[in-house]
Amino acid sequence: MSNQLTGYQDDNQTITLSFASSKDLILKVLTNEIIQVFQDHGCPTNSYAIEGNKQRKTNYTVENKGDHIEVRTGALIVKAYDDAKLDVYDADGNPLVLDYRGKREPLPTDMDDEHRKTVMSEGHAVHAKANPDNVNFEVIKSLAKDEVFYGLGGKTGFLNKRGYEYDNWNSDVPVLHNETETHLYKSIPVMYGLKNGHPYGLFFDDTYKSHFDLGKESDNYYYYSAVGGNVDYYILGGHTLKDVVANYTYLTGVVPLPQKWMLGYQQSRWGYSTSDQRVESIADGFAEHNLPIDVIHLDIDYMYGYRDFTWDTTKYKDPKAFVQKMKQRGIRLMPILDAGVKVDDKYDIYKEGMEKGYFVTNPDGSVYVGSVWPGDSVFPDFGNEDVRKWWAKHVKFFADMGVCGVWNDMDEPANFRAKGQLPDDLVFHDGVNISTHAKMHNVFGHLQAQATYEGMKQATRKRPYIITRAAYAGTQKYSTVWTGDNTAVWSHLQLAIPQLNGLGLSGFAFAGTDIGGFQEDTTPELLTRWIEASLLVPLFRNHSILGSRYQEPWAFDKQTLDIYRKYLNLRYRFIPYLYDQFRHETESGLPVMRPLVLNYPDDQETRNLNDEYMIGTNILVAPIVNQGATKRLVYLPAGNWIDFWNHAEYSGQQYIMADAPIDKLPLFVKANTVLPWGNKVMHVSDNPEKVMTFRLFGECGSTKHYQDNGQDFKYQQGEFNEYYVEVTEDGHVAVKLTKHGYKPTYEKIYVETDRSRYEFTYHADTDEYELVNER
Ligand code: MIG
């Protein structure tokens, strides 16, 4: 007997579909391009990813079409059938998301329990399929022959996720991140598809452990399953892939405008923070070798016995004075903070948390004790708002010390007991409800980041700089991310591009990898290619593990150092451009670093392109990611492209062979681009720049350029400037201050074309720029 669709109720953008023998399906029209699908499985419906009411008044219709009910907005058509099947089309009737009518056919395996033991005894990983979790529900969709998949945050593998399976369960993965690892530190359950070229997105807002099989098991379907929670997903439509991605960031939020220096170079290593002298020696290294830098990171050793919110004064004479001293040298310090709190009756954080009942408990009510760096450790119940406020209050410790932000680590949360995790049945708050670790695990890092962000914001009134390893959908509102413990191998330089592009598509516009590789010994060539490849990656940090070969820029030969310096200097030239791109990101909801497919989704060649990226729409980076290579194929999409180095022009929609000797990053600028070009500096200054240069690539072009104090929230009250710079076809050059809300303006603006350099001077009396010189 089929499960008949028996009727529907339509109440103010919420359409409830009833079925003879299954639960209701609820369709909620949020906007013209976003429809939520919901089925109650008895879980609270609060979302950690989405804050505030995202529903807009939208025109829509509901019609009984005999064999189905049809819901239409201007952009999406949802048809509901018997058996609770939904089919989604765009407004032109192109299929986007169709429920699969058949049954799943799991891949055959010839493994019984006996064999499994034998295989595991040699140390082989036994495939996840052989150990299925208790699945609570599955959502199975039809797969078209040419369908491709993107998104899912920073998973392993390639740009196009088709043919692979992934899990959502935040984990500390200190082994090689290959495409065989189905999950890493973050769970961002958003996926995008191009079905016969038509774009859509699906966002599954469920924090329980979940699984995506994107056409690995079958060519006929893909599916999502979860071990708990409700069926609760969003269908994202839009004319273009960009629209679809913008709809996702409309729901879950954008990366807020960073402070400008956050875009500068950052040096880190587990081992630097053992003493003030050691940290200072790194700063000296940068000065001696004439290398620009903005931030040095302090890993766990600065703490007193790995206790959060402490600073070991046996290793640092006067930490606060030291932070100031470094600041005067133009270098900010970024301390790490771990999730686990040391069990120690004499330690105020532990005592206070215990008294207030702020740590996670066992089902019997006793506080759960795990183990992390400080030994026996307890874990804050971040699902409880009071705990977050308490944590935020203590974060002031860092603001008082004068450090530039907080780097959250081990916040999956990681544990040295219980197979690296916390037991599923530990008791957490889920807002006002009582819940379990199974539900709250994937938002632990998210909530810790939120508390850290709020704490820093309150204490400093500046744009907080938080970095987190673990994240859930929406964490981008609070924190930057890095991709965790990668390894100094070429395959991880290759992985960096799809991984960062995947994060970008999933809302995380501010992300980076450990440049040079965290684990194992890097090589001069790998480090060189990695710094080149990262030239325009938003988070620009070299980091390595204790005990590995040093990977400071000067740790190798002169050639490595010279090339490294060249790319650091180049990075600082690009910072005003990157900052403009972040301003644009906050307005458009689109990532800064992005795969070519986002800009050119109709171009087949971009759909599986793993080794190129773009910044915005006008810069294309095609790094060398193979040992020994000194040439590579570069795909240039439609338009004309100018080689950054020699200004040679190429037409697009073709592959070119680019020369790339060890000191050269293949880098292309779209013809007729005006690029803001920063001054040569050793650090990003807190003082307003007096001079700005714009460089024209091509014959003519224009740009809008943004300026503010680069630090706090005053821009939200209009304290910012906008400039318009244009070179017309007939060679006329114009510089206009189109918005003057931030007092300081550039005193001088230079515009450089292939032929001339134009000098403009600001006149305060007229609030205008005057061309004073051309040569
Ligand atoms: O691996 O704090 O991913 O960046 O250096 C042990 C020490 C814990 C993991 C982080 C890494 C950091 C390290 N931490």
Boltz pocket constraint, residues with backbone or C-beta under 6 A from the ligand:
constraints:
  - pocket:
      binder: B
      contacts: [[A, 269], [A, 270], [A, 299], [A, 300], [A, 336], [A, 409], [A, 410], [A, 469], [A, 484], [A, 485], [A, 543], [A, 544], [A, 545]]
      max_distance: 6.0
